[in-house]
């Protein structure tokens, strides 16, 4: 199996990566939004607020 970041052979300790560096690079891509999981449905976030619910009525 090869590392999905650099293509080198994987190391059991860091599998599926070859090193901590490549594992950290992958994690950073998830955290900064480079990777994204697509939603199965389209929704309008404005319609998720129920009638009568306002920003003031939400707990802080």
N, CA, C, O and CB atoms as a CASP TS submission, in Angstrom:
PFRMAT TS
TARGET T0000
AUTHOR 0000-0000-0000
METHOD Language model
MODEL 1
PARENT N/A
ATOM      1  N   UNK     1       0.850  -1.167   0.000  1.00  0.00           N
ATOM      2  CA  UNK     1       0.000   0.000   0.000  1.00  0.00           C
ATOM      3  C   UNK     1       0.900   1.235   0.000  1.00  0.00           C
ATOM      4  O   UNK     1       1.930   1.262   0.673  1.00  0.00           O
ATOM      5  CB  UNK     1      -0.969  -0.005   1.224  1.00  0.00           C
ATOM      6  N   UNK     2       0.504   2.249  -0.756  1.00  0.00           N
ATOM      7  CA  UNK     2       1.311   3.464  -0.812  1.00  0.00           C
ATOM      8  C   UNK     2       0.605   4.606  -0.087  1.00  0.00           C
ATOM      9  O   UNK     2      -0.622   4.646   0.010  1.00  0.00           O
ATOM     10  CB  UNK     2       1.600   3.855  -2.273  1.00  0.00           C
ATOM     11  N   UNK     3       1.408   5.519   0.410  1.00  0.00           N
ATOM     12  CA  UNK     3       0.909   6.683   1.148  1.00  0.00           C
ATOM     13  C   UNK     3       0.084   7.570   0.207  1.00  0.00           C
ATOM     14  O   UNK     3       0.537   7.879  -0.895  1.00  0.00           O
ATOM     15  CB  UNK     3       2.091   7.494   1.772  1.00  0.00           C
ATOM     16  N   UNK     4      -1.121   7.983   0.624  1.00  0.00           N
ATOM     17  CA  UNK     4      -1.953   8.814  -0.245  1.00  0.00           C
ATOM     18  C   UNK     4      -1.412  10.240  -0.416  1.00  0.00           C
ATOM     19  O   UNK     4      -1.854  10.959  -1.312  1.00  0.00           O
ATOM     20  CB  UNK     4      -3.357   8.872   0.308  1.00  0.00           C
ATOM     21  N   UNK     5      -0.476  10.649   0.418  1.00  0.00           N
ATOM     22  CA  UNK     5       0.080  12.001   0.320  1.00  0.00           C
ATOM     23  C   UNK     5       1.296  12.039  -0.593  1.00  0.00           C
ATOM     24  O   UNK     5       1.347  12.846  -1.521  1.00  0.00           O
ATOM     25  CB  UNK     5       0.456  12.520   1.704  1.00  0.00           C
ATOM     26  N   UNK     6       2.289  11.164  -0.338  1.00  0.00           N
ATOM     27  CA  UNK     6       3.542  11.241  -1.095  1.00  0.00           C
ATOM     28  C   UNK     6       3.807  10.036  -2.000  1.00  0.00           C
ATOM     29  O   UNK     6       4.679  10.103  -2.866  1.00  0.00           O
ATOM     30  CB  UNK     6       4.682  11.392  -0.145  1.00  0.00           C
ATOM     31  N   UNK     7       3.067   8.931  -1.814  1.00  0.00           N
ATOM     32  CA  UNK     7       3.243   7.766  -2.667  1.00  0.00           C
ATOM     33  C   UNK     7       4.273   6.762  -2.181  1.00  0.00           C
ATOM     34  O   UNK     7       4.435   5.711  -2.802  1.00  0.00           O
ATOM     35  CB  UNK     7       3.617   8.210  -4.010  1.00  0.00           C
ATOM     36  N   UNK     8       4.974   7.048  -1.093  1.00  0.00           N
ATOM     37  CA  UNK     8       5.949   6.117  -0.531  1.00  0.00           C
ATOM     38  C   UNK     8       5.228   4.920   0.091  1.00  0.00           C
ATOM     39  O   UNK     8       4.012   4.948   0.285  1.00  0.00           O
ATOM     40  CB  UNK     8       6.839   6.824   0.525  1.00  0.00           C
ATOM     41  N   UNK     9       5.993   3.868   0.400  1.00  0.00           N
ATOM     42  CA  UNK     9       5.417   2.707   1.078  1.00  0.00           C
ATOM     43  C   UNK     9       4.965   3.101   2.481  1.00  0.00           C
ATOM     44  O   UNK     9       5.610   3.917   3.139  1.00  0.00           O
ATOM     45  CB  UNK     9       6.438   1.543   1.143  1.00  0.00           C
ATOM     46  N   UNK    10       3.861   2.522   2.933  1.00  0.00           N
ATOM     47  CA  UNK    10       3.341   2.864   4.252  1.00  0.00           C
ATOM     48  C   UNK    10       4.135   2.179   5.357  1.00  0.00           C
ATOM     49  O   UNK    10       4.813   1.174   5.141  1.00  0.00           O
ATOM     50  CB  UNK    10       1.870   2.483   4.354  1.00  0.00           C
ATOM     51  N   UNK    11       4.026   2.757   6.543  1.00  0.00           N
ATOM     52  CA  UNK    11       4.632   2.207   7.745  1.00  0.00           C
ATOM     53  C   UNK    11       3.476   1.825   8.660  1.00  0.00           C
ATOM     54  O   UNK    11       2.541   2.606   8.838  1.00  0.00           O
ATOM     55  CB  UNK    11       5.626   3.234   8.439  1.00  0.00           C
ATOM     56  N   UNK    12       3.531   0.632   9.239  1.00  0.00           N
ATOM     57  CA  UNK    12       2.420   0.126  10.047  1.00  0.00           C
ATOM     58  C   UNK    12       2.008   1.125  11.122  1.00  0.00           C
ATOM     59  O   UNK    12       0.816   1.315  11.365  1.00  0.00           O
ATOM     60  CB  UNK    12       2.799  -1.203  10.692  1.00  0.00           C
ATOM     61  N   UNK    13       2.967   1.754  11.759  1.00  0.00           N
ATOM     62  CA  UNK    13       2.667   2.696  12.850  1.00  0.00           C
ATOM     63  C   UNK    13       1.797   3.869  12.375  1.00  0.00           C
ATOM     64  O   UNK    13       0.963   4.360  13.137  1.00  0.00           O
ATOM     65  CB  UNK    13       3.974   3.234  13.452  1.00  0.00           C
ATOM     66  N   UNK    14       1.978   4.323  11.131  1.00  0.00           N
ATOM     67  CA  UNK    14       1.264   5.500  10.627  1.00  0.00           C
ATOM     68  C   UNK    14       0.266   5.162   9.527  1.00  0.00           C
ATOM     69  O   UNK    14      -0.248   6.062   8.863  1.00  0.00           O
ATOM     70  CB  UNK    14       2.252   6.516  10.110  1.00  0.00           C
ATOM     71  N   UNK    15      -0.009   3.898   9.331  1.00  0.00           N
ATOM     72  CA  UNK    15      -0.858   3.458   8.241  1.00  0.00           C
ATOM     73  C   UNK    15      -2.185   4.190   8.213  1.00  0.00           C
ATOM     74  O   UNK    15      -2.812   4.299   9.267  1.00  0.00           O
ATOM     75  CB  UNK    15      -1.096   1.982   8.339  1.00  0.00           C
ATOM     76  N   UNK    16      -2.648   4.687   7.113  1.00  0.00           N
ATOM     77  CA  UNK    16      -2.254   4.426   5.735  1.00  0.00           C
ATOM     78  C   UNK    16      -1.162   5.367   5.220  1.00  0.00           C
ATOM     79  O   UNK    16      -0.929   5.440   4.014  1.00  0.00           O
ATOM     80  CB  UNK    16      -3.453   4.526   4.849  1.00  0.00           C
ATOM     81  N   UNK    17      -0.504   6.074   6.110  1.00  0.00           N
ATOM     82  CA  UNK    17       0.544   7.015   5.708  1.00  0.00           C
ATOM     83  C   UNK    17       1.921   6.419   5.932  1.00  0.00           C
ATOM     84  O   UNK    17       2.061   5.373   6.565  1.00  0.00           O
ATOM     85  CB  UNK    17       0.411   8.331   6.478  1.00  0.00           C
ATOM     86  N   UNK    18       2.938   7.093   5.406  1.00  0.00           N
ATOM     87  CA  UNK    18       4.304   6.602   5.557  1.00  0.00           C
ATOM     88  C   UNK    18       5.002   7.213   6.761  1.00  0.00           C
ATOM     89  O   UNK    18       6.012   6.688   7.228  1.00  0.00           O
ATOM     90  CB  UNK    18       5.100   6.891   4.305  1.00  0.00           C
ATOM     91  N   UNK    19       4.469   8.322   7.267  1.00  0.00           N
ATOM     92  CA  UNK    19       5.120   9.014   8.376  1.00  0.00           C
ATOM     93  C   UNK    19       4.121   9.915   9.098  1.00  0.00           C
ATOM     94  O   UNK    19       3.011  10.148   8.620  1.00  0.00           O
ATOM     95  CB  UNK    19       6.321   9.838   7.872  1.00  0.00           C
ATOM     96  N   UNK    20       4.537  10.409  10.245  1.00  0.00           N
ATOM     97  CA  UNK    20       3.709  11.357  10.995  1.00  0.00           C
ATOM     98  C   UNK    20       3.524  12.633  10.184  1.00  0.00           C
ATOM     99  O   UNK    20       2.462  13.253  10.231  1.00  0.00           O
ATOM    100  CB  UNK    20       4.344  11.678  12.373  1.00  0.00           C
ATOM    101  N   UNK    21       4.548  13.024   9.446  1.00  0.00           N
ATOM    102  CA  UNK    21       4.475  14.236   8.620  1.00  0.00           C
ATOM    103  C   UNK    21       3.317  14.138   7.616  1.00  0.00           C
ATOM    104  O   UNK    21       2.517  15.066   7.501  1.00  0.00           O
ATOM    105  CB  UNK    21       5.816  14.463   7.872  1.00  0.00           C
ATOM    106  N   UNK    22       3.229  13.028   6.901  1.00  0.00           N
ATOM    107  CA  UNK    22       2.153  12.868   5.914  1.00  0.00           C
ATOM    108  C   UNK    22       0.791  12.771   6.598  1.00  0.00           C
ATOM    109  O   UNK    22      -0.200  13.280   6.074  1.00  0.00           O
ATOM    110  CB  UNK    22       2.398  11.616   5.051  1.00  0.00           C
ATOM    111  N   UNK    23       0.732  12.121   7.767  1.00  0.00           N
ATOM    112  CA  UNK    23      -0.530  12.055   8.510  1.00  0.00           C
ATOM    113  C   UNK    23      -0.960  13.457   8.933  1.00  0.00           C
ATOM    114  O   UNK    23      -2.142  13.793   8.863  1.00  0.00           O
ATOM    115  CB  UNK    23      -0.392  11.135   9.751  1.00  0.00           C
ATOM    116  N   UNK    24      -0.002  14.274   9.371  1.00  0.00           N
ATOM    117  CA  UNK    24      -0.319  15.645   9.775  1.00  0.00           C
ATOM    118  C   UNK    24      -0.746  16.506   8.589  1.00  0.00           C
ATOM    119  O   UNK    24      -1.629  17.353   8.723  1.00  0.00           O
ATOM    120  CB  UNK    24       0.882  16.278  10.463  1.00  0.00           C
ATOM    121  N   UNK    25      -0.134  16.295   7.445  1.00  0.00           N
ATOM    122  CA  UNK    25      -0.537  17.024   6.234  1.00  0.00           C
ATOM    123  C   UNK    25      -1.984  16.694   5.887  1.00  0.00           C
ATOM    124  O   UNK    25      -2.763  17.586   5.550  1.00  0.00           O
ATOM    125  CB  UNK    25       0.397  16.677   5.042  1.00  0.00           C
ATOM    126  N   UNK    26      -2.342  15.425   5.969  1.00  0.00           N
ATOM    127  CA  UNK    26      -3.706  15.005   5.672  1.00  0.00           C
ATOM    128  C   UNK    26      -4.692  15.617   6.666  1.00  0.00           C
ATOM    129  O   UNK    26      -5.752  16.104   6.272  1.00  0.00           O
ATOM    130  CB  UNK    26      -3.812  13.474   5.694  1.00  0.00           C
ATOM    131  N   UNK    27      -4.344  15.593   7.955  1.00  0.00           N
ATOM    132  CA  UNK    27      -5.206  16.191   8.970  1.00  0.00           C
ATOM    133  C   UNK    27      -5.395  17.681   8.710  1.00  0.00           C
ATOM    134  O   UNK    27      -6.509  18.191   8.826  1.00  0.00           O
ATOM    135  CB  UNK    27      -4.622  15.967  10.370  1.00  0.00           C
ATOM    136  N   UNK    28      -4.325  18.380   8.362  1.00  0.00           N
ATOM    137  CA  UNK    28      -4.412  19.817   8.079  1.00  0.00           C
ATOM    138  C   UNK    28      -5.342  20.096   6.897  1.00  0.00           C
ATOM    139  O   UNK    28      -6.062  21.094   6.896  1.00  0.00           O
ATOM    140  CB  UNK    28      -3.017  20.389   7.793  1.00  0.00           C
ATOM    141  N   UNK    29      -5.328  19.228   5.906  1.00  0.00           N
ATOM    142  CA  UNK    29      -6.231  19.412   4.760  1.00  0.00           C
ATOM    143  C   UNK    29      -7.690  19.302   5.188  1.00  0.00           C
ATOM    144  O   UNK    29      -8.537  20.041   4.686  1.00  0.00           O
ATOM    145  CB  UNK    29      -5.928  18.376   3.663  1.00  0.00           C
ATOM    146  N   UNK    30      -7.995  18.384   6.117  1.00  0.00           N
ATOM    147  CA  UNK    30      -9.359  18.274   6.628  1.00  0.00           C
ATOM    148  C   UNK    30      -9.722  19.512   7.440  1.00  0.00           C
ATOM    149  O   UNK    30     -10.821  20.050   7.301  1.00  0.00           O
ATOM    150  CB  UNK    30      -9.517  17.006   7.488  1.00  0.00           C
ATOM    151  N   UNK    31      -8.796  19.964   8.288  1.00  0.00           N
ATOM    152  CA  UNK    31      -9.096  21.078   9.180  1.00  0.00           C
ATOM    153  C   UNK    31      -9.238  22.410   8.458  1.00  0.00           C
ATOM    154  O   UNK    31     -10.027  23.255   8.882  1.00  0.00           O
ATOM    155  CB  UNK    31      -8.029  21.191  10.219  1.00  0.00           C
ATOM    156  N   UNK    32      -8.488  22.619   7.373  1.00  0.00           N
ATOM    157  CA  UNK    32      -8.591  23.908   6.683  1.00  0.00           C
ATOM    158  C   UNK    32      -9.631  23.909   5.572  1.00  0.00           C
ATOM    159  O   UNK    32      -9.817  24.923   4.899  1.00  0.00           O
ATOM    160  CB  UNK    32      -7.252  24.288   6.111  1.00  0.00           C
ATOM    161  N   UNK    33     -10.310  22.783   5.373  1.00  0.00           N
ATOM    162  CA  UNK    33     -11.404  22.747   4.401  1.00  0.00           C
ATOM    163  C   UNK    33     -10.995  22.326   3.005  1.00  0.00           C
ATOM    164  O   UNK    33     -11.812  22.395   2.087  1.00  0.00           O
ATOM    165  CB  UNK    33     -12.037  24.077   4.328  1.00  0.00           C
ATOM    166  N   UNK    34      -9.747  21.888   2.809  1.00  0.00           N
ATOM    167  CA  UNK    34      -9.337  21.418   1.482  1.00  0.00           C
ATOM    168  C   UNK    34     -10.103  20.168   1.085  1.00  0.00           C
ATOM    169  O   UNK    34     -10.417  19.972  -0.089  1.00  0.00           O
ATOM    170  CB  UNK    34      -7.832  21.141   1.451  1.00  0.00           C
ATOM    171  N   UNK    35     -10.400  19.329   2.056  1.00  0.00           N
ATOM    172  CA  UNK    35     -11.240  18.161   1.827  1.00  0.00           C
ATOM    173  C   UNK    35     -12.643  18.513   2.312  1.00  0.00           C
ATOM    174  O   UNK    35     -12.811  19.264   3.272  1.00  0.00           O
ATOM    175  CB  UNK    35     -10.676  16.883   2.561  1.00  0.00           C
ATOM    176  N   UNK    36     -13.618  17.974   1.653  1.00  0.00           N
ATOM    177  CA  UNK    36     -14.995  18.190   2.092  1.00  0.00           C
ATOM    178  C   UNK    36     -15.831  16.981   1.702  1.00  0.00           C
ATOM    179  O   UNK    36     -15.613  16.380   0.650  1.00  0.00           O
ATOM    180  CB  UNK    36     -15.585  19.493   1.477  1.00  0.00           C
ATOM    181  N   UNK    37     -16.768  16.634   2.534  1.00  0.00           N
ATOM    182  CA  UNK    37     -17.683  15.541   2.247  1.00  0.00           C
ATOM    183  C   UNK    37     -18.966  16.177   1.718  1.00  0.00           C
ATOM    184  O   UNK    37     -19.595  16.970   2.420  1.00  0.00           O
ATOM    185  CB  UNK    37     -17.954  14.644   3.527  1.00  0.00           C
ATOM    186  N   UNK    38     -19.357  15.844   0.501  1.00  0.00           N
ATOM    187  CA  UNK    38     -20.557  16.475  -0.068  1.00  0.00           C
ATOM    188  C   UNK    38     -21.822  16.030   0.659  1.00  0.00           C
ATOM    189  O   UNK    38     -21.924  14.898   1.132  1.00  0.00           O
ATOM    190  CB  UNK    38     -20.674  16.146  -1.560  1.00  0.00           C
ATOM    191  N   UNK    39     -22.760  16.927   0.735  1.00  0.00           N
ATOM    192  CA  UNK    39     -24.045  16.636   1.357  1.00  0.00           C
ATOM    193  C   UNK    39     -24.914  15.872   0.372  1.00  0.00           C
ATOM    194  O   UNK    39     -24.809  16.065  -0.840  1.00  0.00           O
ATOM    195  CB  UNK    39     -24.749  17.936   1.819  1.00  0.00           C
ATOM    196  N   UNK    40     -25.774  15.004   0.895  1.00  0.00           N
ATOM    197  CA  UNK    40     -26.686  14.248   0.058  1.00  0.00           C
ATOM    198  C   UNK    40     -27.938  15.043  -0.296  1.00  0.00           C
ATOM    199  O   UNK    40     -28.668  14.685  -1.220  1.00  0.00           O
ATOM    200  CB  UNK    40     -27.072  12.966   0.749  1.00  0.00           C
ATOM    201  N   UNK    41     -28.180  16.115   0.437  1.00  0.00           N
ATOM    202  CA  UNK    41     -29.390  16.884   0.172  1.00  0.00           C
ATOM    203  C   UNK    41     -29.059  18.373   0.113  1.00  0.00           C
ATOM    204  O   UNK    41     -28.112  18.852   0.735  1.00  0.00           O
ATOM    205  CB  UNK    41     -30.459  16.610   1.252  1.00  0.00           C
ATOM    206  N   UNK    42     -29.868  19.073  -0.650  1.00  0.00           N
ATOM    207  CA  UNK    42     -29.723  20.516  -0.718  1.00  0.00           C
ATOM    208  C   UNK    42     -30.693  21.117   0.275  1.00  0.00           C
ATOM    209  O   UNK    42     -31.844  20.691   0.371  1.00  0.00           O
ATOM    210  CB  UNK    42     -29.975  21.056  -2.160  1.00  0.00           C
ATOM    211  N   UNK    43     -30.232  22.092   1.002  1.00  0.00           N
ATOM    212  CA  UNK    43     -31.117  22.737   1.957  1.00  0.00           C
ATOM    213  C   UNK    43     -30.761  24.209   2.058  1.00  0.00           C
ATOM    214  O   UNK    43     -29.616  24.614   1.856  1.00  0.00           O
ATOM    215  CB  UNK    43     -31.030  22.057   3.337  1.00  0.00           C
ATOM    216  N   UNK    44     -31.746  24.970   2.366  1.00  0.00           N
ATOM    217  CA  UNK    44     -31.557  26.395   2.569  1.00  0.00           C
ATOM    218  C   UNK    44     -31.455  26.622   4.066  1.00  0.00           C
ATOM    219  O   UNK    44     -32.419  26.382   4.793  1.00  0.00           O
ATOM    220  CB  UNK    44     -32.723  27.234   1.935  1.00  0.00           C
ATOM    221  N   UNK    45     -30.313  27.075   4.536  1.00  0.00           N
ATOM    222  CA  UNK    45     -30.100  27.236   5.968  1.00  0.00           C
ATOM    223  C   UNK    45     -31.067  28.243   6.589  1.00  0.00           C
ATOM    224  O   UNK    45     -31.377  28.146   7.777  1.00  0.00           O
ATOM    225  CB  UNK    45     -28.675  27.667   6.229  1.00  0.00           C
ATOM    226  N   UNK    46     -31.539  29.194   5.814  1.00  0.00           N
ATOM    227  CA  UNK    46     -32.479  30.183   6.337  1.00  0.00           C
ATOM    228  C   UNK    46     -33.821  29.548   6.699  1.00  0.00           C
ATOM    229  O   UNK    46     -34.512  30.043   7.590  1.00  0.00           O
ATOM    230  CB  UNK    46     -32.689  31.299   5.318  1.00  0.00           C
ATOM    231  N   UNK    47     -34.194  28.484   6.040  1.00  0.00           N
ATOM    232  CA  UNK    47     -35.482  27.854   6.319  1.00  0.00           C
ATOM    233  C   UNK    47     -35.416  26.915   7.518  1.00  0.00           C
ATOM    234  O   UNK    47     -36.455  26.432   7.969  1.00  0.00           O
ATOM    235  CB  UNK    47     -35.961  27.091   5.100  1.00  0.00           C
ATOM    236  N   UNK    48     -34.229  26.646   8.044  1.00  0.00           N
ATOM    237  CA  UNK    48     -34.100  25.787   9.212  1.00  0.00           C
ATOM    238  C   UNK    48     -34.555  26.461  10.504  1.00  0.00           C
ATOM    239  O   UNK    48     -34.817  25.779  11.495  1.00  0.00           O
ATOM    240  CB  UNK    48     -32.676  25.340   9.353  1.00  0.00           C
ATOM    241  N   UNK    49     -34.651  27.783  10.505  1.00  0.00           N
ATOM    242  CA  UNK    49     -35.096  28.516  11.688  1.00  0.00           C
ATOM    243  C   UNK    49     -36.620  28.435  11.741  1.00  0.00           C
ATOM    244  O   UNK    49     -37.305  28.810  10.790  1.00  0.00           O
ATOM    245  CB  UNK    49     -34.604  30.014  11.659  1.00  0.00           C
ATOM    246  N   UNK    50     -37.138  27.944  12.856  1.00  0.00           N
ATOM    247  CA  UNK    50     -38.582  27.820  12.984  1.00  0.00           C
ATOM    248  C   UNK    50     -39.208  29.196  13.159  1.00  0.00           C
ATOM    249  O   UNK    50     -38.538  30.143  13.571  1.00  0.00           O
ATOM    250  CB  UNK    50     -38.949  26.906  14.166  1.00  0.00           C
ATOM    251  N   UNK    51     -40.490  29.303  12.845  1.00  0.00           N
ATOM    252  CA  UNK    51     -41.194  30.570  12.977  1.00  0.00           C
ATOM    253  C   UNK    51     -41.148  31.049  14.415  1.00  0.00           C
ATOM    254  O   UNK    51     -41.341  30.264  15.343  1.00  0.00           O
ATOM    255  CB  UNK    51     -42.645  30.439  12.504  1.00  0.00           C
ATOM    256  N   UNK    52     -40.896  32.323  14.599  1.00  0.00           N
ATOM    257  CA  UNK    52     -40.868  32.901  15.933  1.00  0.00           C
ATOM    258  C   UNK    52     -39.501  32.803  16.598  1.00  0.00           C
ATOM    259  O   UNK    52     -39.249  33.497  17.583  1.00  0.00           O
ATOM    260  CB  UNK    52     -41.890  32.231  16.794  1.00  0.00           C
ATOM    261  N   UNK    53     -38.627  31.968  16.088  1.00  0.00           N
ATOM    262  CA  UNK    53     -37.289  31.844  16.672  1.00  0.00           C
ATOM    263  C   UNK    53     -36.410  32.941  16.101  1.00  0.00           C
ATOM    264  O   UNK    53     -36.288  33.084  14.885  1.00  0.00           O
ATOM    265  CB  UNK    53     -36.673  30.438  16.394  1.00  0.00           C
ATOM    266  N   UNK    54     -35.812  33.694  16.967  1.00  0.00           N
ATOM    267  CA  UNK    54     -34.934  34.775  16.535  1.00  0.00           C
ATOM    268  C   UNK    54     -33.581  34.616  17.194  1.00  0.00           C
ATOM    269  O   UNK    54     -33.391  33.773  18.070  1.00  0.00           O
ATOM    270  CB  UNK    54     -35.543  36.153  16.866  1.00  0.00           C
ATOM    271  N   UNK    55     -32.666  35.424  16.767  1.00  0.00           N
ATOM    272  CA  UNK    55     -31.311  35.362  17.321  1.00  0.00           C
ATOM    273  C   UNK    55     -31.323  35.659  18.819  1.00  0.00           C
ATOM    274  O   UNK    55     -30.528  35.074  19.556  1.00  0.00           O
ATOM    275  CB  UNK    55     -30.383  36.353  16.590  1.00  0.00           C
ATOM    276  N   UNK    56     -32.214  36.566  19.305  1.00  0.00           N
ATOM    277  CA  UNK    56     -32.263  36.902  20.721  1.00  0.00           C
ATOM    278  C   UNK    56     -32.798  35.757  21.567  1.00  0.00           C
ATOM    279  O   UNK    56     -32.437  35.649  22.739  1.00  0.00           O
ATOM    280  CB  UNK    56     -33.112  38.129  20.930  1.00  0.00           C
ATOM    281  N   UNK    57     -33.649  34.898  21.011  1.00  0.00           N
ATOM    282  CA  UNK    57     -34.268  33.851  21.814  1.00  0.00           C
ATOM    283  C   UNK    57     -33.359  32.621  21.976  1.00  0.00           C
ATOM    284  O   UNK    57     -33.677  31.726  22.759  1.00  0.00           O
ATOM    285  CB  UNK    57     -35.587  33.438  21.185  1.00  0.00           C
ATOM    286  N   UNK    58     -32.247  32.567  21.255  1.00  0.00           N
ATOM    287  CA  UNK    58     -31.329  31.445  21.376  1.00  0.00           C
ATOM    288  C   UNK    58     -30.446  31.609  22.620  1.00  0.00           C
ATOM    289  O   UNK    58     -30.045  32.725  22.949  1.00  0.00           O
ATOM    290  CB  UNK    58     -30.460  31.321  20.106  1.00  0.00           C
ATOM    291  N   UNK    59     -30.149  30.522  23.298  1.00  0.00           N
ATOM    292  CA  UNK    59     -29.265  30.620  24.466  1.00  0.00           C
ATOM    293  C   UNK    59     -27.859  31.009  24.035  1.00  0.00           C
ATOM    294  O   UNK    59     -27.433  30.706  22.921  1.00  0.00           O
ATOM    295  CB  UNK    59     -29.234  29.285  25.243  1.00  0.00           C
ATOM    296  N   UNK    60     -27.161  31.667  24.908  1.00  0.00           N
ATOM    297  CA  UNK    60     -25.792  32.143  24.565  1.00  0.00           C
ATOM    298  C   UNK    60     -24.774  31.135  24.912  1.00  0.00           C
ATOM    299  O   UNK    60     -23.583  31.360  24.697  1.00  0.00           O
ATOM    300  CB  UNK    60     -25.459  33.439  25.269  1.00  0.00           C
TER
END
